[in-house]
Amino acid sequence: MENTDRQLRYFVKISELKSLSRAADALDLTQSGISRQLASLEAYVGKPLFSRTGRGVELTRAGERLFDVAKAAYANIDDALESVRDKEGVTQGHIRIAVIHTLSYYFMSDVVAEFMVQRESVNLSLISRSSPEVVALVESGKADIGFVYDSAVDSAELQATPLFEDEMCMIAREDSVWPDDIDLTTSRHKLVGFPPHYALRKMLQGGGLAPEFVAEAETIDAMLKLVSSGVGACVLPARIPDRLLVDYGLKKLRIIRPMLRRRVVAIVRDHKHCPPLVREVVKIALAKVR
């Protein structure tokens, strides 16, 4: 049978994502193209491998048996190939890391730098997005690993490794007359914030708070520029480097109420069959927070 290997890999991807359209998107194929490949494989097997549901597809009994064998076999093959490439000094593959915007300023730079010291010949892609977008990238297979706030992870298909607690602070102009300790429950401040679907924006709008957002920005730099211009203050993780704020003439103020914290986690689709490069990134991230 021609193209058995390719069709089996397509089958594994469909099984993991439980959707022909998502699998086609992840593999850069058309849905009709991947449907034809699946139909050819099912004709060869002699039984349907999926049943259609309202939300996608589910494995049949025959599909479950084939998936259990094929997924484990391809994981072993990929690990063996990676090991040989490492020993022979060949380019060591490609890893795609999705990260929320804030972490790229104070955590991911250290993780990526350490990883690249150990794996100089790896092709690494760093994708900075909002929390929901990071989750979607990992779910669809377009990112191998994601770093995000745990409050944004609501998917049975993803597995999370806790890293650290991120505490928020208010950032205002150096010449502001606000007190060093801010109580958001008793006072209203004009804020510059992320768009409504971002995790930090949702956090501020929860817990009974009703902040007044006077401007929105999708990047940290744009947000800090707006605060520096006097539009309002903003709420960001307290780990944001002080040297970055100095460039904008800004300072940090402690938020005493409410306690605004979020746990940062690393998310993958399958801990058991993670590629070696992904496991290395998780190991480095854990080492950075110990």
N, C-alpha and C positions, 0 to 999 in steps of 0.2 A: 504494500500500500504506500503511495507517495505521500510525503509530507506528514508522516505520522507524528514525528517529534514536534513539529510546529503545531499541529492540531491538538496534541495533548497539552502543550503549554497554554494554548488558548483556552482549552477546557479548564485547566487549573485556575487561570485568571478569572474566568466567568464564575467558577465555583466560589472563589474567594470574595468576589465583589457582589455576587448574587444578582447580577444584571448584565445583559448583553450590551446595553448601551454604555454602561460605565466601563466594562471590559474593553469595548471597542475604542473608547476614548483614551483609556490608559495605554493601549497598545498602538495608538495612532492608526486605527483601521476604521473602515466604515461599518455600520451595523449590519448592512447586507452582506459585506464580505465575511465578517466573523460568523454570521448566521450560516453561510454556505459551508464554512469550514466545520462548524459544529454538526451540520446535517450530514456531511461526508463521514465524520467520525462516528456518528450514531448509526449510519447505514452499515459501516464496517463492523461495529460492535453487535448490531442486530437488535438493539433495545434503546429506548429513549433514555437519555442521561439526565434530563431536567423536566420538571413540570412547571408550567407557567402559573404565576400568581399575579395578584393585582399590583404588587410592588416590585416584581422582577421574576426571578426563577428560583426554584428549589431543587436540590438533587433528588433523583429517584433512588431506589435501593441499589440499582446497578450503578448509578452515578456515584453514590457514596463509596461503594467498593472500589471503583476506579480512582476516585479522588484520593482516598487514603493511601493507595499504593503509589499513584503518580506524584503526589505532592512530596511524599517522603523521598522518592527516588530522585526527583529533580533537585530537592534540597541537598541531597548527598552529592549529586553530580556538580552542582554549582559550588559547593564547599570544596570539592576536590580540585576543580578548575582554579578557584581562587588560591588554594594552597600551592598549586604548581606555579601559577603566575608569580606569587610572592617569592618562591624559592629561586626562580629563574631570573628575577629582577625585571620582569616585564611590567609595563604599565599596570598598576594595580586596581583597575576598575574605576567606577564612578559612583558617587554617593550624593543624593539630593536631600538637603536638610531644610525643612520649613520651620520658621521661627516667628514669633510675634514681634512686632516692631520694637517694643521696649527692650527686650532681651538682647537685641543686636548691639546695644550701646554699653552693656556692662557685664554680660555673662558669656554670650556666644563667641565673642572675639577671643576670649581666653581658651575656650574649648576648641575652636577651630584652629587657633595657632598651635596648640599642643598636638592636635591630630595631624596637622600638616608637617610638623617636625618628625613625627613617627612615620608618616606615609607621604613622602614628598611627591611620589609619582601618581597619587590618586587624583582624579579629576573631581573636584568638589563644587557643587552648586549650592549656594545659600539663597533661600527664597524668603523674603520678609513679607508677611501678610498679617491680616487681622486674625483673631482667635478662631472664628468659625471657618475662615478660609484655610488656616493651617490644618484644622481637623479634616476638612474636605479633601485637601491634598494628600494626606496620609491615607484616608479611607479609599480614595480612588487609585492609589498606587503611584501617583505623580510625585510623591515625596517618600523617601525611604524611612524617615524619622521626623518627628515634629516636636517642638518645644513650645509649650502653651500652658495657660492657667487651667487647673483641673476643673474649674466651674464650666468651662466651655466643652468639656468632653462628655458627651452623652451618646455613646455608641457602644453596643455590645461587641462590635467588630474590632475595637481598639483596646490595647492593653497599655497601662500607664505605669511608669516608674517614678515615684515621688523624688523630688530633688531638694527644694528648699521653700521656705515661706518668704513671700515678698510683701513688705510693708509699704504702704503708700505715704506720701508727704505732699504738702502743697508747695508749689513753686511760684514765687512772686518777684517783682522787681526789687532790686537792692534798696531803692529809696522808698519802698512802701512803708506805711505806718502801722501795718497789722502787727498784732502780738506774735511772739515766737511760737506760742501754742494755740492751735486753732480748734474750735469746737464747731463742727459743721451742723450739729443738731440744734444749735440755738442762734446761729447767724447765717445769713445768706450772702454768698459771694458770686460775683460775675465770673464765670468759668469759661475757659477754652477747653474743649473736649474732643475726643475721638467721635466718629459717627455712631449712631445708636446701636449698630450691631456689634460693636467692639465690646470685649469683656469688661474693660475698665469703665466704660460708659454705663454699662448695665449695673456694675457694682455701685456706682455713685447714685444711680436712680433707685436702687433697692434700699432696704432697711429703713424706710420711712423718710429718706432724704428727698428734698425737692430742689436741687440746685438749679440756678439760672444759667443756661448755656447761651453765651452771646456769640460764639464762633465755633466752628469745627475745623479740624485738621486731621489728615490721615498719616502724617509723619511727625516724629519728635521735633525735627528741625523747624518745620512749619509752625508747630505749636509753640515752641520757645520764641520764635520770632514774633508771634502775635502777642505773647505775654510781655516780651521786651518792649513792644510798641505801646503798651498800656491798655490793651483791650480788656484784659482780665487776668486772673491767675489760672493755674492748671494743677491737676492732681496726677502725679506720676510716681513710680517706685522710688523709694528713698535711696536705692542703690545707683541711681543715675549719677555719673561722675561729677564731682564738684567743678572740675576743670572745664567741663562742657558748659556749665551754668555761668561761669566767670566770663566766658566769651560773649554771653548775651546780657551781662549785667543783672543776673538773677540770683536768688538765694532760696534755700529750703526752709520751710516752716513745718513744725511737727503737728500732726493731727492727733489730738488727744481723744476726741469722740466724733464719730464712732471709730472703733478699731477696724481699719481697712486693711485686710490682709488677704492674699491669695496664694495658693500653693502652686509652684511651678512643677510641671511633670514632663517627662519625655514619653512620647506616644509612638507605638509601632502597631502594625497589624497582627503580628504573630511572634511572640517572644521565642517560642520553641524553634522556629525555623528562620530566625533573623540572620541575614548575611553577616559574615565576620566583620565587615567594615562598620556596620550599624552597631554591632555589639561593642566594638572598640570606642565608638563615639559615646555610647551610654556609660561605659567604664570611665572614660575621661571626665565626663560630666559629673558623675558621682564623686570622683576623686577631687574635683574642684570645690565641692560643697562640704567636704568632710573637715 
